[in-house]
Structure formats: C-alpha cells, structure tokens
Amino acid sequence: MRLAVIGCGYVGLVTGCCLAETGHDVVATDNDPNRIATLKAGRLPIHEPGLDVVMQRASAASRLRFTGDCADAVRNADAIFICVGTPPLESGEADLSAIDNVAKQIAAASSSSKLVIEKSTVPARTGDQLRRALNVYGRSTGVTFRVASNPEFLREGTGVGDFFHPDRIVVGVEDEESERLLREIYKPILEGDFCCPVHQPGCPEGRVTSFLVTTIASAELIKHASNSFLGLKISYANVLADLCEKLGANVDEVTQAVGLDPRIGRQFLSAGLGFGGFCLPKDIQAFIHLAEREGVDFSMLKEVEKINKRRIDQLMEKVREALWVVKDKKIGVLGLAFKPDTDDIRFAPAIDVVRRLQSERAVIRASDPVAIERARTVLPGMTFIQDPYEVARGADALLLLTEWKEYRELDWRLIYSEMARPLVFDARNMLSPKDMQSIGFEYHSFGRPDVSAAMPVLVG
Ligand code: UGA
C-alpha cells in the first residue's frame, strides 16, 4: 500500500521505516527542514538500535522516501499515519495543535479518499475532533476521510523489535473498510513476512500477536491506560522499596516473589530512581486531566506522579547523609539517558539529579554511552567525559543513574582503587550489594538496606 507518515520523531521513524521494510511504499515528512535533510542524507537523527539497518534497506529498495513537503507525502497515499508530537501544556493537558495543523494540510492536499490514522498518543475523543477538522477543511474537495486510531506500544531502545513482534496491534475504527485497510497494512507483520534485523539468524518462535479491533475511543483510552498502569507498577515497587528500607527487608526479594504470580508479573517492578522519558510522565498527566474533565476521580494517578517525583528527593537525601557536605565534592555521574539503549534525555530523572547537585554546588563530571551530546544542550558548562573510569578517578562519590549494561560490566575493583572515597549510590539497583561491599565500597541503593545479612532466595 501507499502510506504517508507525518512526523519523523521517534514513533514516525520507527513506524515509517518498519512499514517500508514490510513491503509498503512509504513517504515520510516532517516540518523540521534540518531533520529532513539529515534523513535524506541517509542518517538517523535518533539513536535506536537496528533502525539504521531497516532504513538503509528500505531506502535502497526505493520503498522509503523523505520529503519536507507534507502535500507531496499525502497526495498519493491511501493511508496516512499522524505521528506528530503531543507535548504537555503548562496544565499537563496534551497540546493537540500539531494534530489540528496536520489535519488542515491533509485536507488541503487530498484529491482522493484517505484513511487517516492517529498514531500519536492522544486523549480519548481526539478522533471525533480530527474527523470534524478533516471534513471542515476539506469540504470543497468532496474527498472522503476515514479516521482510525492505532496506538503504538514501542519502547525506546527496543522499538524495532517491538514493531516487528508486537504483543498486540490495536485498531480503533468506525467502519469495515478502515478495518480492512489496517489489516492489509499489518498483514506482513501478522504473517512474519519481513526481514527482522534484531533477531539473526531467526526470530524467536511461538510469539502470538493479537489483532484487536475496537472503537476509536477505546483505542485512544488503551494507550493512556497502558502507560499509566506501567507507571503505577513502578511507583508501587518504589514505595515497597521505602518500606523494605524501614523494615530491613530486601525489595528485590519481595518483587521477585510477588512478580512470580502471573496475575501480577515481574516486569516494571524494578525499584529505583523512578520513571522518566517522554511517554510515561506526560501520558499519566494527560490521563489525569482527561479523567478530571470527565468528572471521574482518578486521584490514584496523582499519587503515582507524587511518588515518582519524590524519588529524586530521596536520592538527594541519601547523598547528603553520606557526604555530609555536598558543596565542592567531586561527584561522578554515570548515566544521563532516561533509560538504557537510547540517547533520549527528555524528563530523564538523571538530568534532574544533576541539576539538584549543581544547585548544591557539587563539582560534577558526567558520562553516558550515547546521550552526552544531547545532555550538553540542557546542561551547558558541565564537564562530560566519555570514559567512566575517568569520571570515577578522584571522585568523592559515584552516582549510577541509568542502568546501562556497560556500567554493570565495569571493573569495579579498579574503580575502587581510583576513587578518592569509595562511595557508590546505585539509584537503579543494578549492582549486587554483596559484591560491592566485598570490594570495600560504601554502597547505597533503594530498598536493600542491610546487604551483608540478606541472601537472595532464587526459586526455580
Ligand atoms: C513506554 C511504554 O513502555 C511503551 O509501551 C509505550 O509505547 C511508550 O512508553 C510510548 O508511549 O511511546 P518508553 O517511554 O520507551 O516506553 O520507556 P519504558 O521502557 O516504559 O521505561 C519508562 C521509564 O520507567 C524509564 O525511565 C525506566 O527506567 C523506568 N522503569 C521501567 C523503572 O523505573 N522501573 C521498571 O521496572 C521499569
């Protein structure tokens, strides 16, 4: 099929490149000329494992093209994916002005019937507004616009694998023709008819993708409901960690056992510095607003947000307690991205921690495997060093703020010998307290207080 993707941010790029890989003809557009120039030059403006391979292959097969002209992308498309940003307004509500703007452009450029698909995360009922806008702006053309919602569940860092092997594909539609078109778009994914760059030589077998057809309002709600629940799970684990600290229990043991109940599940129960990124925090805020607007009390989610924000204060308290005086202390920071395998620093807890340390006038040196360039733009004047050993050298404390695999594998004995004071705050609970203590570190994490006494119970 001929597809247009509007918005070449994370979601648009993964969607456009992967759909082209599955055999569709994709034209992707963005209103940022620099971004389009980068893409036309064959470079990706984001760090996403495997996406470069998919993009190169689809471009070489002439199935993927980038253009700065939205009308050019829309004109010949049968279906259009709207993947523009919906950032939070001051109030926490989603800013839908980019969607409104895109609706005008689609209406103006269309001379044949189109299926317009919301891929951006939007509050429920946006589909109604989108349909109205398309029909009002396109009233003189006589073109039919169908509207559908197709939320994405991609996780940054594993987005390519997630796109090719989804747990579920949700399509919110209002007629059979829209459903038929969406089934056709996703047929290669459902039938495994593509070349997956993340699993070589072959993809894991036995994964079943559910194709769920819902109303548009349900599809819109499913996205916010999913992300809010993930945030809720994380905050739950974080409060458990606080309780474990008070009671001398170990949160790893508790969440491991709790998560073995299939009704609960082990994922997203890792305690630590809390969640960040451009999805969970903003989607929870938008969901709270949506519920308020509809007169539904969802204050449970306000608590989730509150708990999450408090994680930074709690880490700072630990740092202050151990260091006594923070001012002029040399502090090494490992990890700036909001999670591993991405250079995304938007709403990254690590950036908040660095700002707090700066305000207390610590002398900071920070590292990250891929996010330094982006971090430079929001932390001007700070010292960034790529080599983590160099960051640790002479430091009074080392803070682990993103759970990069690389940090787990560091030579911690060497780091011990290089630090001025062997003090480590593992804000992501990624290292073994026992191992770190046996090296000689003064080691702090979340919810694992008396580490020498705690022996892990590993079952099955
Ligand atoms: C999230 C969802 O997981 C995706 O399904 C969704 O498609 C996406 O938002 C989106 O709306 O576009 P993402 O923002 O890439 O994906 O990040 P997550 O993997 O969900 O992690 C979010 C944050 O939670 C990270 O800061 C991570 O460090 C933190 N986290 C995660 C924890 O603190 N504990 C955990 O147990 C898991």
Residues whose N, C-alpha, C, O or C-beta is under 5 A from the ligand:
A	BS01	UGA	E152 F153 L154 R155 E156 I234 Q267 F268 L269 S270 G274 F275 G276 G277 C279 L280 F338 K339
